[in-house]
Amino acid sequence: MKYLLHICIAAFILQGCKKDDIQNSVATPYILNIPQGMPPMLIPADNPLTVEGVALGRKLFTTLYFQVITVFHAVVATNSNLHL
């Protein structure tokens, strides 16, 4: 029964992975505005910045940030020995 569950989960995950979706996607180039006085960023030619990539990075960063803050506040609230 346990193996059947693992096989079903693997089949479900693999079904969503389609090579055509990745090849047909169009990436929008992201124009990076570097403030005056800052050194230029080295961005590899084979991995350019895209609008979609930057949006995903922001979403992942803010999601992780708020998860860490929530856990921290929960630990502080439940442990009376910790004081801020």
Residue frames relative to the residue before (quaternion, step in Angstrom):
aa qw qx qy qz dx dy dz
M 1.0000 0.0000 0.0000 0.0000 0.00 0.00 0.00
K 0.6506 0.5277 -0.3115 0.4485 3.55 0.99 -0.88
Y 0.6698 0.4951 -0.2962 0.4674 3.58 0.99 -0.86
L 0.6091 0.5505 -0.3479 0.4527 3.57 1.07 -0.71
L 0.6371 0.5187 -0.3199 0.4719 3.59 0.99 -0.78
H 0.6597 0.5005 -0.3093 0.4675 3.60 0.94 -0.85
I 0.6469 0.5108 -0.3179 0.4686 3.59 1.00 -0.81
C 0.6528 0.5104 -0.3167 0.4616 3.60 0.95 -0.80
I 0.6529 0.5029 -0.3125 0.4724 3.58 0.95 -0.83
A 0.6579 0.5024 -0.3100 0.4676 3.59 0.91 -0.87
A 0.6517 0.5065 -0.3164 0.4675 3.61 0.95 -0.81
F 0.6413 0.5233 -0.3199 0.4610 3.59 1.00 -0.79
I 0.6695 0.4897 -0.2971 0.4729 3.59 0.93 -0.87
L 0.6977 0.4800 -0.2784 0.4531 3.58 0.86 -0.93
Q 0.5848 0.5790 -0.3764 0.4256 3.59 1.12 -0.53
G 0.6803 0.4995 -0.2872 0.4529 3.60 1.03 -0.72
C 0.6319 0.5195 -0.3323 0.4695 3.60 1.21 -0.33
K 0.0990 0.7860 -0.6000 0.1112 3.55 -0.37 1.23
K 0.4632 -0.7053 0.4700 0.2590 3.54 -0.80 1.05
D 0.6149 0.5747 -0.3485 0.4125 3.62 1.04 -0.72
D 0.6177 0.5592 -0.3510 0.4273 3.59 1.03 -0.74
I 0.6815 0.4866 -0.2875 0.4649 3.57 0.97 -0.83
Q 0.6909 0.4914 -0.2878 0.4454 3.59 0.90 -0.89
N 0.7278 0.4375 -0.2479 0.4664 3.60 1.00 -0.71
S 0.5169 0.6394 -0.4320 0.3706 3.59 1.18 -0.06
V 0.2575 -0.7522 0.5905 0.1384 3.55 -1.09 0.79
A 0.2335 -0.7773 0.5727 0.1152 3.55 -0.74 1.09
T 0.3113 -0.7366 0.5753 0.1717 3.54 -0.98 0.93
P 0.4191 -0.7162 0.4874 0.2719 3.62 -0.62 1.03
Y 0.2931 -0.7447 0.5783 0.1580 3.56 -1.06 0.82
I 0.2588 -0.7571 0.5823 0.1442 3.55 -0.82 1.01
L 0.2175 -0.8014 0.5514 0.0803 3.53 -0.50 1.25
N 0.1890 -0.7740 0.5973 0.0919 3.56 -0.73 1.09
I 0.1442 -0.8015 0.5786 0.0446 3.55 -0.41 1.26
P 0.4580 -0.6962 0.4742 0.2839 3.63 -0.73 1.00
Q 0.5971 -0.5746 0.4257 0.3634 3.53 -1.18 0.63
G 0.7618 0.3409 -0.2743 0.4777 3.55 -0.96 0.90
M 0.6238 0.5139 -0.3431 0.4785 3.58 1.25 -0.24
P 0.5006 -0.6447 0.4700 0.3360 3.61 -1.02 0.66
P 0.5611 -0.6014 0.4300 0.3723 3.60 -1.10 0.54
M 0.4413 -0.6864 0.5140 0.2643 3.55 -1.13 0.72
L 0.3522 -0.7079 0.5707 0.2217 3.54 -1.08 0.75
I 0.0052 0.7973 -0.6003 0.0619 3.56 -0.34 1.28
P 0.4193 -0.7272 0.4776 0.2595 3.62 -0.59 1.09
A 0.5353 -0.6463 0.4465 0.3104 3.56 -1.03 0.81
D 0.7064 0.4559 -0.2739 0.4670 3.61 1.06 -0.63
N 0.7506 0.2577 -0.1807 0.5810 3.60 1.30 0.05
P 0.0190 0.8487 -0.5278 0.0261 3.61 0.54 1.13
L 0.5569 -0.5710 0.4756 0.3709 3.55 -1.29 0.35
T 0.0693 -0.7812 0.6196 0.0326 3.55 -1.04 0.82
V 0.6236 -0.5361 0.4087 0.3958 3.56 -1.21 0.49
E 0.6618 0.5105 -0.3053 0.4563 3.58 0.96 -0.86
G 0.6583 0.5149 -0.3057 0.4561 3.59 1.00 -0.79
V 0.6503 0.5045 -0.3085 0.4768 3.56 1.02 -0.83
A 0.6451 0.5137 -0.3218 0.4653 3.60 0.98 -0.82
L 0.6499 0.5073 -0.3135 0.4711 3.58 0.98 -0.82
G 0.6451 0.5272 -0.3142 0.4552 3.58 0.96 -0.85
R 0.6511 0.5071 -0.3128 0.4702 3.57 0.96 -0.84
K 0.6621 0.5085 -0.3097 0.4552 3.56 0.93 -0.90
L 0.6716 0.4909 -0.2989 0.4676 3.59 0.90 -0.90
F 0.6557 0.5141 -0.3161 0.4537 3.59 0.96 -0.83
T 0.7044 0.4542 -0.2882 0.4631 3.59 0.79 -0.96
T 0.6148 0.5368 -0.3539 0.4568 3.61 1.04 -0.68
L 0.6739 0.4791 -0.2924 0.4805 3.58 0.88 -0.92
Y 0.6287 0.5468 -0.3334 0.4410 3.60 0.96 -0.86
F 0.7136 0.4453 -0.2703 0.4685 3.59 0.80 -0.96
Q 0.6001 0.5394 -0.3674 0.4625 3.62 1.11 -0.52
V 0.6582 0.4985 -0.3105 0.4710 3.58 0.95 -0.87
I 0.6522 0.5079 -0.3162 0.4654 3.60 0.93 -0.86
T 0.6505 0.5178 -0.3195 0.4545 3.60 0.94 -0.85
V 0.6600 0.4910 -0.3081 0.4779 3.59 0.92 -0.87
F 0.6374 0.5328 -0.3297 0.4484 3.60 0.95 -0.84
H 0.6819 0.4740 -0.2949 0.4725 3.58 0.88 -0.90
A 0.6312 0.5228 -0.3421 0.4596 3.59 1.03 -0.67
V 0.6448 0.5083 -0.3219 0.4715 3.60 0.99 -0.80
V 0.6665 0.4934 -0.3070 0.4670 3.58 0.89 -0.89
A 0.6703 0.5099 -0.3047 0.4448 3.59 0.96 -0.83
T 0.7420 0.4099 -0.2426 0.4719 3.59 1.00 -0.72
N 0.7165 0.3779 -0.2416 0.5343 3.59 1.22 -0.32
S 0.2761 -0.8050 0.5042 0.1465 3.57 -0.31 1.23
N 0.5773 0.6009 -0.3805 0.4010 3.63 1.21 -0.24
L 0.6552 0.4883 -0.3095 0.4863 3.58 1.20 -0.43
H 0.0143 -0.7881 0.6151 -0.0158 3.54 -0.83 0.98
L 0.3566 -0.7378 0.5337 0.2091 3.56 -1.01 0.79
